């Protein structure tokens, strides 16, 4: 294994770094919704995955939010994967992080309570 990188390897490394940057921005975007709900409702869901644990618990006071945020999370990641596939195939140009976030599904939740 050479100690230097070929131009192809640099390009792959740069692409992977950009993908990680987009993934981090998406994760942060999702987490901001969970954090806002935590502040507004006096709960401490650590992340969307902890919400998933309660999404199917009938009668749990935060079940509606947990279910809604989990389904939205799935939709966000599916949309982002499609955007990535379109960029990699050359069907579209690469968005900035802000443009990417703007293209993702919007979280809409109205508590029945």
N, C-alpha and C positions, 0 to 999 in steps of 0.2 A: 504494500500500500504506500503510495507516494506521500510525502509530507506536504505537498502542495495540492491545490485544487485546480482541476481543469475548468475552462469557462463554462462547460455544461454543469459541473458540480456547483459552481458559484450561483448560477442561475437557479438551480434546484433549491439550494440553500436559501436564496432570497425569496423564492416562491413559498417555501415552507414557512419562513419567518413571517411573511405577509399573511399567510393563512392563519398562523397562530395569533397574529395581531387582530385579525378579524374575529376569530373565535373568542378572544378575550373581550373584545368590544361587545359582542353579542351576549356573552355570559354576564357582563356588567349591566347591560341593558335589562336582561331578565331579572337579575338580582335587584335592580332598582325598584322594580314593581313589588317584589317580595318585601323589600325594606320599607317602602312606602306603606304597604298594608300593615306591617309590623308596628310602625309608628302610629298609624291611625287607629289600630285596634288593640294595642297593648299586648301583642303576642310576640313570640320570638322564633319564627321559622328561620332556620339557618340558611336555607336555600330552597329552590323549587323542588328538589328531591325530598326534602323533609315535608313539603306540602303534599307531595304525591302519597306519602304514607297515610295521610288523612283524607285523601280525595274520595275514597269510597266508604268512609265511615258514616253511615246514616245517623242522623241526629246530632252529629258533632257541629258545634256552633260555627265553625269556620270551614265546614265541608264544601260549601258552594264555591268559596274563593279558591280553596285548594284544588278542586276539580277544574275550575275555570283556568287557573294559572298553569296547571299541568298541561291541559289541552292546548293552551296558547303557546307554551314552551315548545311542544312538539311541532306545532305549525310554524313557529319561528325557525326552528332548526331545519325543517323540511324546505322552507322558502330559501334559507341561506344556502343549503346544499344545491338547490336548483340554480341559484345565482352563480355559485362557484362553477358548476358544470357548464353553464352558458359562457362564462368567462374563459374557462380552460378550452372549450371547443371553438372559441373565436366568434361565437354568436352575438356577443355583446362586449362592450368595453368594461374594464375593471372599475367598479365604483370606489369612491372614497369611503372611509368608515362612516361618515355622516350620511352619505347617500345610501349606503347599505342599510343602515338602521332605519332610514326613512322608507325604504322599500319593504321592510318586514311587516307582518301583520300587527295591527294595533291591538293592545289589550283592552277589552271592554268588559267591565264587570259592574253590575249593579246588584248590590245585596238585596235580597228579598226582605230582610229584617227591617 
